[in-house]
Amino acid sequence: MRVIGGEFRSRRLKSVPGLDTRPTPDRLRETLFDILMDRIEGCVFVDAYAGTGAVGIEALSRGARRVVFLERSRHAAGVIRENLRSLGAGEDRAVVVVGKAAALLRRFEADIVFLDPPYDSAQEYDAAFEALAGACCRLVIAQHSTRLALKDRYGRLSRYRTVRQGDNSLSFYAEAEADARQADAPTS
């Protein structure tokens, strides 16, 4: 697995051995960051259920000011730390927190939150969105199986876009008020 673009482009990343961690496919990661291109620079990005950390590292590589990795597995968190060390990304730009992502999400303010729970844990999506209900974030992206029907709305967050690639989908959510403000903003 490699970083696709930005500062760390083409750098190889270690992955977590075994079948418990499902890395985001390169093509889907590339699509995600093509969509987020104008929003990444200078943002605070949370990679929840981080696994290998590839998505958060990609955000860091493309100019995120700070990335917070939330991962339950100590082993996977260790692999993320090794990857960050090998890239020279210090704690001023990246922090790895071990624990249940849904419980930790309330502790961090972020511009963008990326959720990628295990596909067979539908209740994790509900728990994560519930945790984000009172949090301050402009954009939430959930990676999920195309077979899993996520809700169109979780509290103040409304889905405004879905991208499908094979069995993988990305659902994009934003606060309904923020969407209305963007729609009302004058264009130049």
MIDOSE-1310 file (N, C-alpha, C; in nm, 2 decimals, decimal comma, always signed):
residues 188
mrvi	+0,09/-0,12/+0,00/+0,00/+0,00/+0,00/+0,09/+0,12/+0,00; +0,05/+0,22/-0,08/+0,13/+0,35/-0,09/+0,04/+0,47/-0,07; +0,11/+0,58/-0,04/+0,04/+0,71/-0,04/+0,02/+0,75/-0,19; -0,09/+0,80/-0,22/-0,13/+0,83/-0,36/-0,08/+0,97/-0,41
ggef	-0,09/+1,07/-0,32/-0,06/+1,20/-0,37/+0,00/+1,29/-0,26; +0,05/+1,41/-0,30/+0,09/+1,50/-0,20/+0,24/+1,49/-0,15; +0,27/+1,54/-0,04/+0,40/+1,54/+0,02/+0,47/+1,41/+0,03; +0,39/+1,30/+0,06/+0,44/+1,17/+0,08/+0,41/+1,08/-0,03
rsrr	+0,38/+1,13/-0,15/+0,34/+1,06/-0,26/+0,44/+0,94/-0,29; +0,38/+0,82/-0,32/+0,45/+0,70/-0,36/+0,53/+0,64/-0,24; +0,52/+0,69/-0,12/+0,59/+0,63/-0,01/+0,51/+0,51/+0,03; +0,58/+0,40/+0,06/+0,51/+0,28/+0,10/+0,47/+0,28/+0,25
lksv	+0,35/+0,22/+0,28/+0,30/+0,22/+0,41/+0,29/+0,07/+0,45; +0,32/+0,05/+0,58/+0,30/-0,09/+0,64/+0,15/-0,11/+0,66; +0,11/-0,23/+0,65/-0,03/-0,26/+0,67/-0,04/-0,36/+0,79; -0,16/-0,37/+0,84/-0,19/-0,46/+0,95/-0,21/-0,60/+0,90
pgld	-0,13/-0,70/+0,94/-0,16/-0,84/+0,88/-0,29/-0,89/+0,94; -0,34/-0,99/+0,86/-0,47/-1,05/+0,90/-0,59/-1,00/+0,83; -0,70/-1,05/+0,86/-0,83/-1,02/+0,79/-0,91/-0,92/+0,88; -0,87/-0,88/+1,00/-0,95/-0,79/+1,08/-0,95/-0,65/+1,03
trpt	-0,85/-0,61/+0,96/-0,84/-0,47/+0,91/-0,86/-0,47/+0,76; -0,95/-0,39/+0,71/-0,98/-0,38/+0,57/-0,94/-0,24/+0,52; -0,82/-0,23/+0,45/-0,77/-0,10/+0,41/-0,86/-0,05/+0,30; -0,88/+0,09/+0,30/-0,96/+0,15/+0,19/-0,88/+0,13/+0,06
pdrl	-0,95/+0,08/-0,04/-0,88/+0,05/-0,17/-0,82/+0,18/-0,23; -0,70/+0,17/-0,29/-0,63/+0,28/-0,35/-0,72/+0,37/-0,44; -0,80/+0,30/-0,53/-0,88/+0,37/-0,62/-0,99/+0,45/-0,55; -1,05/+0,40/-0,44/-1,15/+0,47/-0,36/-1,09/+0,58/-0,29
retl	-0,97/+0,56/-0,23/-0,90/+0,67/-0,16/-0,87/+0,78/-0,26; -0,83/+0,75/-0,38/-0,80/+0,85/-0,48/-0,93/+0,93/-0,52; -1,04/+0,86/-0,53/-1,16/+0,93/-0,56/-1,20/+1,02/-0,44; -1,19/+0,97/-0,32/-1,22/+1,05/-0,20/-1,14/+1,18/-0,20
fdil	-1,01/+1,17/-0,23/-0,93/+1,30/-0,22/-0,94/+1,38/-0,34; -0,99/+1,33/-0,45/-1,02/+1,41/-0,57/-1,14/+1,50/-0,53; -1,24/+1,44/-0,46/-1,36/+1,51/-0,42/-1,32/+1,62/-0,31; -1,23/+1,58/-0,22/-1,20/+1,67/-0,11/-1,09/+1,77/-0,14
mdri	-1,04/+1,77/-0,26/-0,92/+1,85/-0,30/-0,92/+1,99/-0,24; -1,02/+2,06/-0,25/-1,03/+2,20/-0,21/-1,05/+2,22/-0,06; -1,08/+2,11/+0,01/-1,11/+2,12/+0,15/-1,00/+2,07/+0,25; -0,90/+2,00/+0,19/-0,80/+1,94/+0,28/-0,70/+2,04/+0,33
egcv	-0,65/+2,12/+0,25/-0,54/+2,22/+0,29/-0,58/+2,29/+0,42; -0,50/+2,27/+0,52/-0,51/+2,34/+0,65/-0,63/+2,29/+0,74; -0,69/+2,18/+0,70/-0,80/+2,13/+0,78/-0,75/+2,05/+0,90; -0,84/+2,02/+0,99/-0,82/+1,92/+1,10/-0,91/+1,80/+1,06
fvda	-0,84/+1,69/+1,04/-0,91/+1,57/+0,99/-0,90/+1,46/+1,09; -1,02/+1,39/+1,11/-1,02/+1,28/+1,20/-1,04/+1,15/+1,12; -0,95/+1,05/+1,14/-0,97/+0,92/+1,07/-1,01/+0,83/+1,18; -1,14/+0,80/+1,19/-1,20/+0,72/+1,29/-1,21/+0,57/+1,24
yagt	-1,18/+0,48/+1,32/-1,17/+0,34/+1,29/-1,05/+0,33/+1,18; -0,94/+0,39/+1,22/-0,83/+0,42/+1,13/-0,76/+0,29/+1,06; -0,77/+0,18/+1,13/-0,70/+0,06/+1,07/-0,56/+0,08/+1,04; -0,52/+0,09/+0,91/-0,38/+0,11/+0,87/-0,34/+0,26/+0,88
gavg	-0,44/+0,35/+0,89/-0,41/+0,49/+0,89/-0,40/+0,55/+0,75; -0,42/+0,47/+0,64/-0,39/+0,52/+0,51/-0,47/+0,64/+0,47; -0,60/+0,65/+0,51/-0,68/+0,76/+0,47/-0,63/+0,89/+0,55; -0,60/+0,88/+0,67/-0,55/+0,99/+0,75/-0,41/+1,04/+0,70
ieal	-0,33/+0,94/+0,67/-0,20/+0,97/+0,62/-0,21/+1,04/+0,48; -0,30/+1,00/+0,40/-0,33/+1,07/+0,27/-0,37/+1,21/+0,29; -0,45/+1,23/+0,39/-0,50/+1,37/+0,43/-0,38/+1,46/+0,47; -0,29/+1,40/+0,55/-0,17/+1,47/+0,60/-0,08/+1,50/+0,48
srga	-0,06/+1,40/+0,39/+0,02/+1,42/+0,27/-0,03/+1,53/+0,18; -0,16/+1,55/+0,18/-0,22/+1,65/+0,09/-0,25/+1,78/+0,16; -0,19/+1,80/+0,28/-0,20/+1,94/+0,34/-0,28/+1,96/+0,46; -0,34/+1,85/+0,52/-0,42/+1,87/+0,64/-0,32/+1,93/+0,75
rrvv	-0,37/+2,02/+0,83/-0,29/+2,08/+0,93/-0,26/+1,98/+1,04; -0,37/+1,90/+1,07/-0,35/+1,80/+1,18/-0,45/+1,69/+1,15; -0,40/+1,57/+1,19/-0,48/+1,45/+1,17/-0,49/+1,37/+1,30; -0,61/+1,33/+1,34/-0,63/+1,25/+1,46/-0,67/+1,11/+1,41
fler	-0,60/+1,01/+1,45/-0,63/+0,87/+1,42/-0,69/+0,81/+1,54; -0,81/+0,75/+1,53/-0,88/+0,68/+1,63/-0,89/+0,54/+1,59; -0,83/+0,45/+1,68/-0,83/+0,31/+1,65/-0,84/+0,23/+1,78; -0,92/+0,13/+1,78/-0,94/+0,04/+1,89/-0,82/-0,06/+1,91
srha	-0,77/-0,11/+1,81/-0,66/-0,21/+1,82/-0,53/-0,15/+1,85; -0,47/-0,19/+1,96/-0,33/-0,14/+1,99/-0,23/-0,18/+1,88; -0,25/-0,30/+1,83/-0,15/-0,34/+1,72/-0,16/-0,25/+1,60; -0,29/-0,22/+1,55/-0,31/-0,14/+1,44/-0,26/+0,00/+1,47
agvi	-0,28/+0,05/+1,59/-0,23/+0,19/+1,63/-0,08/+0,19/+1,62; -0,02/+0,08/+1,66/+0,13/+0,07/+1,65/+0,18/+0,08/+1,51; +0,11/+0,02/+1,42/+0,14/+0,03/+1,28/+0,13/+0,17/+1,22; +0,02/+0,24/+1,27/+0,00/+0,38/+1,22/+0,12/+0,46/+1,27
renl	+0,15/+0,44/+1,40/+0,27/+0,52/+1,46/+0,40/+0,49/+1,38; +0,42/+0,37/+1,34/+0,54/+0,33/+1,26/+0,54/+0,40/+1,13; +0,42/+0,40/+1,06/+0,41/+0,47/+0,93/+0,43/+0,62/+0,95; +0,38/+0,68/+1,05/+0,40/+0,83/+1,07/+0,54/+0,86/+1,10
rslg	+0,61/+0,77/+1,18/+0,75/+0,79/+1,21/+0,84/+0,78/+1,08; +0,80/+0,68/+1,00/+0,88/+0,66/+0,87/+0,86/+0,78/+0,77; +0,75/+0,85/+0,79/+0,73/+0,97/+0,70/+0,78/+1,09/+0,76; +0,82/+1,09/+0,89/+0,87/+1,21/+0,96/+0,76/+1,30/+1,00
aged	+0,64/+1,25/+1,02/+0,52/+1,33/+1,06/+0,52/+1,33/+1,22; +0,55/+1,44/+1,27/+0,56/+1,46/+1,42/+0,42/+1,47/+1,49; +0,43/+1,47/+1,62/+0,30/+1,48/+1,70/+0,23/+1,61/+1,69; +0,31/+1,71/+1,63/+0,24/+1,84/+1,61/+0,14/+1,83/+1,50
ravv	+0,16/+1,73/+1,41/+0,07/+1,72/+1,29/-0,02/+1,60/+1,30; +0,02/+1,50/+1,38/-0,06/+1,37/+1,39/-0,06/+1,31/+1,53; -0,17/+1,26/+1,57/-0,18/+1,20/+1,70/-0,27/+1,07/+1,68; -0,22/+0,96/+1,75/-0,29/+0,83/+1,74/-0,35/+0,81/+1,88
vvgk	-0,48/+0,79/+1,88/-0,55/+0,76/+2,01/-0,61/+0,62/+2,01; -0,58/+0,54/+2,11/-0,64/+0,41/+2,12/-0,76/+0,41/+2,20; -0,87/+0,35/+2,15/-0,99/+0,34/+2,22/-1,11/+0,32/+2,12; -1,23/+0,31/+2,17/-1,35/+0,30/+2,09/-1,38/+0,43/+2,02
aaal	-1,37/+0,43/+1,89/-1,39/+0,55/+1,81/-1,51/+0,63/+1,84; -1,63/+0,56/+1,85/-1,75/+0,63/+1,88/-1,75/+0,71/+2,01; -1,68/+0,65/+2,11/-1,67/+0,72/+2,24/-1,57/+0,84/+2,23; -1,47/+0,82/+2,15/-1,36/+0,93/+2,14/-1,40/+1,05/+2,05
lrrf	-1,49/+1,03/+1,96/-1,53/+1,13/+1,86/-1,57/+1,26/+1,93; -1,63/+1,26/+2,04/-1,68/+1,38/+2,11/-1,57/+1,47/+2,16; -1,45/+1,41/+2,17/-1,33/+1,48/+2,23/-1,26/+1,57/+2,13; -1,29/+1,56/+2,00/-1,21/+1,63/+1,90/-1,30/+1,71/+1,81
eadi	-1,26/+1,84/+1,79/-1,32/+1,92/+1,69/-1,25/+1,90/+1,56; -1,32/+1,89/+1,45/-1,26/+1,86/+1,33/-1,34/+1,93/+1,21; -1,27/+1,96/+1,11/-1,33/+2,01/+0,99/-1,39/+1,89/+0,91; -1,32/+1,78/+0,91/-1,36/+1,66/+0,83/-1,34/+1,54/+0,92
vfld	-1,45/+1,45/+0,93/-1,44/+1,33/+1,00/-1,46/+1,22/+0,90; -1,37/+1,12/+0,89/-1,39/+1,00/+0,80/-1,41/+0,88/+0,89; -1,53/+0,81/+0,87/-1,57/+0,70/+0,94/-1,55/+0,57/+0,86; -1,49/+0,47/+0,91/-1,48/+0,34/+0,83/-1,48/+0,23/+0,93
ppyd	-1,60/+0,21/+1,00/-1,61/+0,09/+1,09/-1,61/-0,04/+1,01; -1,59/-0,15/+1,08/-1,60/-0,28/+1,01/-1,74/-0,29/+0,95; -1,74/-0,34/+0,82/-1,86/-0,34/+0,74/-1,97/-0,43/+0,81; -1,93/-0,52/+0,89/-2,03/-0,61/+0,95/-2,08/-0,55/+1,09
saqe	-2,05/-0,43/+1,12/-2,09/-0,36/+1,25/-2,18/-0,24/+1,22; -2,29/-0,26/+1,17/-2,38/-0,15/+1,13/-2,41/-0,06/+1,25; -2,41/-0,12/+1,37/-2,44/-0,04/+1,49/-2,33/+0,06/+1,52; -2,21/+0,03/+1,47/-2,10/+0,13/+1,49/-2,13/+0,26/+1,41
ydaa	-2,19/+0,25/+1,30/-2,22/+0,37/+1,22/-2,32/+0,45/+1,30; -2,42/+0,39/+1,36/-2,52/+0,46/+1,44/-2,45/+0,53/+1,56; -2,37/+0,45/+1,63/-2,30/+0,50/+1,75/-2,21/+0,62/+1,71; -2,14/+0,61/+1,60/-2,05/+0,72/+1,56/-2,13/+0,84/+1,52
feal	-2,23/+0,83/+1,45/-2,32/+0,94/+1,41/-2,38/+1,01/+1,53; -2,42/+0,92/+1,63/-2,48/+0,97/+1,75/-2,38/+1,06/+1,83; -2,25/+1,01/+1,83/-2,15/+1,08/+1,90/-2,12/+1,22/+1,83; -2,14/+1,22/+1,70/-2,11/+1,34/+1,62/-2,23/+1,44/+1,62
agac	-2,34/+1,40/+1,68/-2,46/+1,48/+1,68/-2,43/+1,62/+1,74; -2,36/+1,62/+1,85/-2,33/+1,75/+1,92/-2,19/+1,80/+1,89; -2,12/+1,73/+1,81/-1,98/+1,77/+1,78/-1,98/+1,88/+1,67; -1,86/+1,95/+1,66/-1,84/+2,05/+1,56/-1,76/+2,00/+1,45
crlv	-1,83/+1,97/+1,34/-1,75/+1,93/+1,22/-1,83/+1,97/+1,10; -1,76/+2,01/+0,99/-1,83/+2,06/+0,87/-1,87/+1,95/+0,78; -1,80/+1,84/+0,78/-1,82/+1,73/+0,68/-1,79/+1,60/+0,75; -1,88/+1,50/+0,73/-1,85/+1,36/+0,77/-1,87/+1,27/+0,65
iaqh	-1,77/+1,19/+0,63/-1,77/+1,09/+0,52/-1,77/+0,95/+0,58; -1,86/+0,87/+0,55/-1,87/+0,73/+0,59/-1,84/+0,63/+0,48; -1,74/+0,55/+0,50/-1,72/+0,44/+0,40/-1,79/+0,32/+0,45; -1,87/+0,26/+0,36/-1,95/+0,14/+0,40/-1,97/+0,05/+0,28
strl	-2,02/-0,07/+0,31/-2,06/-0,16/+0,21/-2,17/-0,10/+0,13; -2,17/-0,12/+0,00/-2,28/-0,08/-0,09/-2,41/-0,14/-0,04; -2,40/-0,26/+0,01/-2,52/-0,33/+0,06/-2,58/-0,28/+0,19; -2,51/-0,19/+0,26/-2,56/-0,13/+0,38/-2,62/+0,00/+0,35
alkd	-2,75/+0,01/+0,39/-2,82/+0,13/+0,37/-2,81/+0,23/+0,49; -2,73/+0,33/+0,48/-2,72/+0,42/+0,59/-2,84/+0,52/+0,58; -2,87/+0,58/+0,69/-2,98/+0,68/+0,69/-2,94/+0,80/+0,61; -3,04/+0,87/+0,56/-3,02/+1,00/+0,49/-2,99/+1,11/+0,58
rygr	-3,03/+1,09/+0,71/-3,01/+1,20/+0,81/-2,98/+1,14/+0,94; -2,88/+1,19/+1,01/-2,84/+1,16/+1,15/-2,84/+1,29/+1,23; -2,94/+1,32/+1,30/-2,95/+1,45/+1,37/-2,94/+1,56/+1,28; -2,84/+1,65/+1,30/-2,83/+1,77/+1,21/-2,75/+1,74/+1,08
lsry	-2,70/+1,62/+1,07/-2,62/+1,58/+0,95/-2,71/+1,52/+0,84; -2,70/+1,57/+0,72/-2,78/+1,52/+0,61/-2,69/+1,47/+0,50; -2,72/+1,36/+0,44/-2,64/+1,30/+0,33/-2,67/+1,39/+0,21; -2,57/+1,43/+0,14/-2,58/+1,51/+0,02/-2,52/+1,44/-0,10
rtvr	-2,44/+1,33/-0,08/-2,38/+1,27/-0,20/-2,34/+1,13/-0,16; -2,34/+1,03/-0,25/-2,29/+0,90/-0,23/-2,21/+0,86/-0,36; -2,10/+0,80/-0,34/-2,01/+0,75/-0,45/-2,00/+0,60/-0,43; -2,02/+0,53/-0,53/-2,01/+0,38/-0,52/-1,90/+0,33/-0,61
qgdn	-1,82/+0,24/-0,56/-1,72/+0,17/-0,64/-1,72/+0,02/-0,59; -1,77/-0,06/-0,68/-1,78/-0,21/-0,64/-1,86/-0,22/-0,52; -1,81/-0,29/-0,42/-1,88/-0,31/-0,29/-1,86/-0,20/-0,19; -1,79/-0,10/-0,23/-1,76/+0,01/-0,14/-1,84/+0,14/-0,18
slsf	-1,89/+0,21/-0,08/-1,95/+0,33/-0,10/-1,90/+0,44/+0,00; -1,90/+0,56/-0,04/-1,87/+0,68/+0,04/-1,99/+0,76/+0,05; -2,04/+0,78/+0,17/-2,16/+0,87/+0,19/-2,11/+1,00/+0,26; -2,15/+1,11/+0,20/-2,10/+1,25/+0,24/-2,22/+1,31/+0,32
yaea	-2,19/+1,36/+0,44/-2,29/+1,42/+0,52/-2,24/+1,56/+0,57; -2,33/+1,66/+0,57/-2,30/+1,79/+0,63/-2,42/+1,84/+0,70; -2,40/+1,94/+0,79/-2,51/+2,00/+0,86/-2,60/+2,06/+0,76; -2,73/+2,04/+0,78/-2,83/+2,09/+0,69/-2,82/+2,25/+0,68
eada	-2,80/+2,31/+0,79/-2,78/+2,46/+0,79/-2,66/+2,50/+0,71; -2,55/+2,43/+0,73/-2,43/+2,46/+0,65/-2,45/+2,45/+0,50; -2,53/+2,34/+0,46/-2,56/+2,33/+0,32/-2,64/+2,44/+0,27; -2,74/+2,49/+0,35/-2,82/+2,60/+0,31/-2,74/+2,73/+0,30
rqad	-2,65/+2,75/+0,39/-2,56/+2,87/+0,39/-2,48/+2,87/+0,26; -2,42/+2,75/+0,23/-2,34/+2,74/+0,11/-2,43/+2,76/-0,02; -2,55/+2,71/-0,02/-2,64/+2,73/-0,14/-2,67/+2,88/-0,15; -2,69/+2,95/-0,04/-2,72/+3,09/-0,04/-2,61/+3,19/-0,06
apts	-2,49/+3,13/-0,05/-2,37/+3,22/-0,07/-2,36/+3,27/-0,21; -2,32/+3,40/-0,23/-2,31/+3,45/-0,36/-2,19/+3,38/-0,44; -2,21/+3,36/-0,56/-2,10/+3,30/-0,64/-2,03/+3,42/-0,72; -1,90/+3,40/-0,74/-1,82/+3,50/-0,81/-1,78/+3,45/-0,94
